[in-house]
Amino acid sequence: MNLGQNAITVLEKRYLVKDENGKPCERPEDMFRRVADTIAQADRNYDPKADVAATAARFYEMMTDLDFLPNSPTLMNAGRDLGQLSACFVLPVEDSMEGIFESIKQAALIHKSGGGTGFSFSRLRPHGSAVRSTGGVASGPVSFMRVFNMATEAVKQGGTRRGANMGILRVDHPDILDFIDCKKNNADITNFNISVGITEKFMEAVAAGKPYDLVMPHNKQVVGQLNAREVFDKIVEAAWRNGEPGIIFLDRLNRDNVVPGQGEIESTNPCGEQPLLPYESCNLGSINLSRMLRQEGDGWVIDYDKLGRTVDDAVHFLDNVIDVNRYPLEQIAFTTRQTRKIGLGIMGYADMLLRLGIGYNTDAAVALAGDLMKFINERGHEASRQLAKVRGAFPLFAESIYKDGEPLRNATVTTIAPTGTLSIIAGCSSGVEPVFAYVYVRNVMDGTEMVEGNPILAEELDRLGLNTPDLMKKIAQEGTLAHLEELPHTLRDVFVCAHDVNPEYHIRTQAAFQEYTDNAVSKTVNFSHDATVDDVREVYQLAYRLGCKGVTIYRDGSREGQVLSTGSTAPAKEEAAPAVPAVQTIRPRPRPEITFGITERAKIGCGNLYITVNYDEKGICEVFTSTGKAGGCPSQSEATARLVSIALRSGISVEEILDQLKGIRCASTIRQPGLKCTSCPDAIAKAVRKVDEYVKAMNANQGNGGESLEEHLKKNALAATAAKASASARATDRAMPTVCPECGSALAHEGGCVACRSCGYSKCG
């Protein structure tokens, strides 16, 4: 077994069984033996005399050779007490308080067991609509998403993985505009990826520039219209801003619904690639394409014989997982076994292209993607038919779209999932993504730097006599080989990284794989930082035209706390950004000697709260509070005001601060009808909002008798340098690359998710 150091680190941290002191008490080969032996036991369900030892040996060899790996819960939990082996689940969210909180409870159990969850919130009536049973008004989908998010925050999956969710809302839901903007603040609803559920009817209205209907989910009544093109543009602009929301094409998911009589598919798993009916789960696995090659003369060719055998064994393995799995809910166990869906995918596609000498951003690569997936899909379905001859078809086969054909063991066979952590173990590129970066500089604990390069690139540079430490560091600094004139064009044309690939080729590659994939393809279209909104719009429209089932995009440097910005893709600076950034300390600017401000009295549940909001030439800079004679919570409101002041002077935007404060509810305030605020923090937010609007008005030369803020402050002997300083601070914040929250290494957006190639951390679990 040829495991790299990164793979061993990830396995020890996340996968291997640990003793009471948290130290691994099994080796990687022990883990693979544990998994192989457990999964092979299912053969006895169909043949008491089955040679389980031979099956286990075949499974063990397939995993230890790194030809195939199942999803992380299977590696972590097979043969252990937890025994939950599925990666993803979809739960319904019914339009009742009981149904909503039942889903939250079920999601918590799934997260605890190591799975991720997908939800459609489209059944919930919109914010402000009447609730007949209570006489109250509905909170709306976005409000309840926040409740789900808080519940996820409180649960750590099986002690090894963090909870991850997908939240989907139909584009014709009356609250769709609020949903599109619900993650405008990057610190909000952090445990969800979100996607808008797009219909064919909506896309036709976009093309025609026509309005479309908004429909109440509980009674199907049309309650309004929106301009489709304007809504589409709003989705595009939000995605350009910070990558959320993505989009999924609901009608296409249901076009491929194998058992339409069981209901509509309305949601997917957290990365968008596995559409499921409510209470279905799916177990996934990936074939390592970089291991499906053989040398022929001086070059490499695809070994289709080996690939076919691996597909056969992988389908056998994944079907067995369904039987030995210990599901977190009995309803999930029943529903999953009715269709027996599996999701066989691939990883190492980019590495295969490198070996074959094909650039990722070429027509040849797109053609190969289709040919490869066609072979895998057809061979996988044949393997499923062979299993059905011995084990029987999936129970709902007679009412499925396949009922007139040869029986199938599995309703779906293929899915292309993100493989961030699995590809680290396998030592290959992730999913069907291009290589994110060819060289990394790792900071070792003693302060030295260790350069780690892609092994295929290293081999090619060795062959050319160009492999030097200085060159590797230069590649790490540049983030790409594209502009290194000392390298031959033939090398640079093949060894392209994610940001060298035109977005059109990202989508064409996704579409090529999608054509021969039962479920969907998880992929991220990576844009450079200076990409425009129009660039994103074109990609979304191309994905629709080419038959993709969904789109996830990410514009480099557009989100705080997100991915590595390699040198050439980061926003322009006087100095190049480091490949692995150091943690930066943010310090608030000093309080100015002279400020101007406004004091407002707010009536709260326990008396009056006096709020003073001060500003200088740079904008709002501090907040003070005091309480009236009736008392109140002076320490709490003072603490809130102090933290707001520090945040303001540290460059945090007013909008982000207000998003954290507004709407916080206090029991003493809620009990008194007619109050204009819901708590002390909410009152502070309202006061800050008023002053912020006043300052903006002066800056726009609309307030204070026609004076601008600068003129107003100059009259009072204050220096004014606001615009440049504010713009500079914003540009610096935007340019800051981000790092893994667990190990401090660089992160990458791949496969619709965020993953660390060093420690295996994944935002999607």
SEDREN-836296 format. One record per residue (C-alpha): x, y, z. Coordinates in steps of 0.05 Angstrom, whole numbers, plus 5000, padded with zeros to 4 digits. Layout:
! residues N
XYZ
...
//
This chain:
! residues 765
500050005000
503050654977
500351205022
503351905021
504852295085
498652725076
494352105069
497251805133
496052465170
488852495147
487451765164
490451835234
486552465248
479752275220
478951545202
482851055245
479950775309
482651135370
483650915442
481051275503
486851765499
485251955427
491151585397
490151125336
489750395355
489350125284
493750205223
491150415154
491449685131
487349485193
482050005174
481549735103
481149025129
475649225178
471649545122
472748985071
470748435121
464448805143
461948975073
463348275047
458747965100
452548185060
453947635008
451247125058
444347455054
443647164985
447946534989
449246205056
455245855025
458146484993
465746534995
465847155038
473347115049
474547164974
469947754968
473248105027
480147984996
477848294930
474948894966
481148975009
485748954948
481449464911
481949954969
489249844989
491349914916
487650574919
483550374857
476950514893
474850834958
467850874989
465151515020
468051735087
462551465133
463750765106
471250805120
470051105189
464250685214
464149995180
465349455231
464449945289
458750055338
455950655301
455450275235
452350855195
455450825126
451551315081
454151995061
447752375046
440452405064
434452825044
429052995095
422253315081
420453975116
412953985126
408954625134
407454545208
411154685272
410953945290
413653745222
419154275222
421854075289
421253335274
425853465214
430753835259
430953245307
431952755250
437453185220
441053205287
440952445290
443752395220
449252905234
451052535297
451751895256
456352215204
451652405147
449853055112
442653285099
438853625043
432354005053
427454355008
424054925046
419155024989
413254735026
413555265080
408655845071
411956525063
413757025117
407757405143
402356935117
396756735163
396956105205
389755895215
390955405272
394155935318
391656595290
398856805282
403356925223
408556475191
415956595201
417856375131
423155915102
429256345116
427356425189
426855675198
433355565160
436755955216
433755475267
436354875228
443055215223
443455315299
441654595311
447154365264
452154805301
450654425365
452053735336
458853435318
457952855270
460052215302
465952555334
469452605267
465453025217
461753685222
454453755200
453153995130
446454185097
443454375031
437754865032
433454934969
427655394953
423555384889
424256004847
416656094847
416256134923
413856824947
419956894993
425056754937
428157454939
429657395014
432556695002
437256934948
440157444996
440057025060
447556885056
449557575033
453257615100
458557075097
457956965172
450556785166
447456095160
454455795156
452355065160
448455095095
449955105021
443955414986
441055324916
435155614880
430655084849
429755314777
424155084732
423955034656
418055514656
422256034693
428155964645
423356054586
420856694619
428056924629
429456834555
423157214537
424057764589
417057614616
414157584686
412856924721
408056724777
409456674851
405456104881
403355974953
405955284970
400155055014
394355214967
397755334899
394556024894
398256534851
399757134896
404157564852
409157604796
416357794787
420357944725
424157304711
430257634680
430958104741
430557514789
435657114747
440257724748
439557764824
441557034830
447557144785
449757764823
449257404890
453356824863
458557314836
458857654903
460457044946
458756404909
451656324938
446556124917
447855584866
442255344821
439154664807
434354514751
428554164785
425053924722
431453574700
432153224767
425052964761
425852784687
430752254713
426552064774
426551304769
420251214811
415951834797
409951504830
413551584897
413452344892
417652904866
425052994877
425553674912
432553674943
439653414938
445253264987
449753845011
454153854948
448553834897
450253194862
445452684893
438052824881
433852414929
426652304948
424752485020
427751975069
432351675017
439851615030
445551444984
452251124993
457751364947
464451124923
469651354873
474351004824
481351304820
482351424746
489751564755
490350814772
486550604710
492450704663
498050264636
504450434602
505050284528
511750444498
513851134521
506851354538
500551174576
493850904554
487250774590
486750054616
479449934601
479849204623
482149414693
477049984694
471449494677
473449004731
473849564782
466949814763
464149104773
467249034842
465249744862
457949624845
458148974885
461349344943
456349914944
450349454938
452949074998
453549725038
445949815033
444949155070
450049225126
448549965138
445550155206
440950725187
439551285237
431951235225
427650635208
423851045156
430451195121
432350455122
425750255090
425750805037
433050695018
432049945009
426050054964
430350364909
437350144930
440650754898
448150754895
452851304870
459151054836
463651634814
470751794797
476852184821
483652304791
480852534724
485753114719
491552654736
489452184681
489552764631
496552954653
499052244641
495652234573
498552904554
491753234545
490253934570
484053994614
481654594573
481454244506
476153924462
479953274468
479053274543
471553414537
470852844488
474752374533
470252564592
464152334555
467351694530
469851514600
463251634635
459351274581
463750654592
463150694668
455650814667
454150244618
458849764654
455849964721
448749834697
450849154670
453948984737
447449184771
443448734723
448048154739
446948264814
439348284802
439647584771
442147314838
439247804889
433048054854
431248754828
430249344874
423349274906
420049854867
422749614800
415749424776
413350144782
419750464757
421550754689
425650124677
419849634687
419549404615
426949244612
431748754644
431448784720
436449234756
438849154827
439749904836
435150474815
441150914802
448450714794
452751314779
454051984814
460052434811
461352694881
466753144910
472552744936
476753244975
478852795032
478552134993
483052414939
488152604992
488151875016
488551624944
493952134927
490252394865
486553004840
479553134866
473352884830
472953144759
476253804777
482654074746
488754104792
487854694838
495354824848
501454424827
506154644882
504754824955
509455125006
508154815074
510555185136
513654675183
513454775259
520754965266
519755545217
522655215156
518955155090
517654505054
515854514980
510853974958
509653874884
504853474842
508552804830
506652774756
509453474745
515753284784
516752674740
515953094677
520753634702
525753084721
525252814650
526653504622
532253644672
528454254699
526554024769
529954524816
527854794884
527855504856
523155324800
518354964847
518155564893
516856014833
511055564812
508255604882
508856354882
505756444813
500255934827
500655704754
505555484701
502155894647
506956484647
513556144661
517356254597
522955794618
518155194610
516454924541
509455064514
507954324508
508654274584
504754904600
499054704553
497954054591
499454254663
493854764670
490854914738
483755104757
484555844743
487755724676
481455384652
476355824617
469655774652
466655514588
470954884592
468954784665
461754754643
463054344580
466853834622
461153804672
456053714617
460153164584
460252764648
452952924663
450552624598
452551934623
451252004698
444751754729
444552274784
448652914779
455653184777
458753584833
463454114805
465654824819
466755324763
472655734788
472956454765
478756944773
477557524820
476558024764
471057614730
464858024717
457557904733
456457794658
461657234659
457656874713
451156984676
454056674613
456256054652
449455964683
446056024615
451155554583
449955034638
442555064623
443554994548
448454404554
443853994600
447254064668
442953924728
445954474771
451554984776
456155194831
461055774819
466456104860
470056754844
476956764875
477657224935
470157374939
468857085007
472057205075
474856595108
474756185045
479955914997
487155984980
488356544930
494456334890
498956884867
496257054799
488957004816
488957454877
487058184869
492658634847
497358854902
504059184905
506958524929
504957824909
500657454960
504156884996
502156174976
500156005047
498156645084
499856785156
494256915205
493157675207
491458065270
486158605261
486959205306
481759755314
483860455293
484660945351
478561325374
478762035343
479562635389
473162965363
466862625339
459762825321
453762425339
446362325350
442962075414
436361715409
431561475463
428660775451
423160475493
424859765512
421259235553
424459465619
424660225609
428360715565
435060595531
439061205508
443461055449
448961525424
452061385356
458261785338
461761885272
467962215243
470662305173
471461555164
464261405182
460961135246
466260985297
462960865365
456560725403
454760885476
448660675515
445560865582
439060645615
433661055647
431361045719
427060435707
433260005703
434259495648
440559095630
446059635631
451859145630
449058755571
447459375529
454159695547
457859065527
454059055461
455759785448
463159675463
463659085416
460059465361
464860045370
470959605364
468059255303
466559915269
473560185280
476459515257
473459595187
467559125195
461859385151
455759695183
451359205144
454858595174
454258875244
446959035236
445558345208
448158045274
444058515319
437458645285
431658195303
434657915368
428657805414
428157935489
422457645531
421258305568
420358675502
416158145468
411158165527
409558895514
405659025449
406959645408
414459715420
418759895360
424459435377
425058715400
431058785447
436659245467
441258995410
435459095361
434559805387
442059935378
441759665307
435960135290
439660735318
446060565281
442060475217
439161175222
445961495232
449061075176
443561315128
444762035151
452261985139
451161665071
446362215052
451562745069
456762365029
451962374970
451163134979
443763034997
443763235071
445563805117
443264355071
447064095011
453663995046
457563355038
460162995099
467063245081
464863965079
460763885142
466763625181
471564125151
467264685177
468364385246
475864355236
476263615223
480663305170
477062895118
480362295083
474561815085
473461555015
480661315002
481561005070
474960645067
476160384997
483160155015
480559785077
475259445035
480159234982
484858955035
479258555067
477058284999
484058074980
485557695044
486456955025
483856465076
486155835110
483755185139
480455305208
483654665234
490854665209
492055355178
493755085109
490655335044
483555135025
480854994955
473955054924
472854394888
466853954872
461754434900
465254424968
471254715006
476754245027
483754265057
488853845019
493253805081
488953565138
482653335103
477953855132
471753935089
466154445096
461253925070
463453395120
//
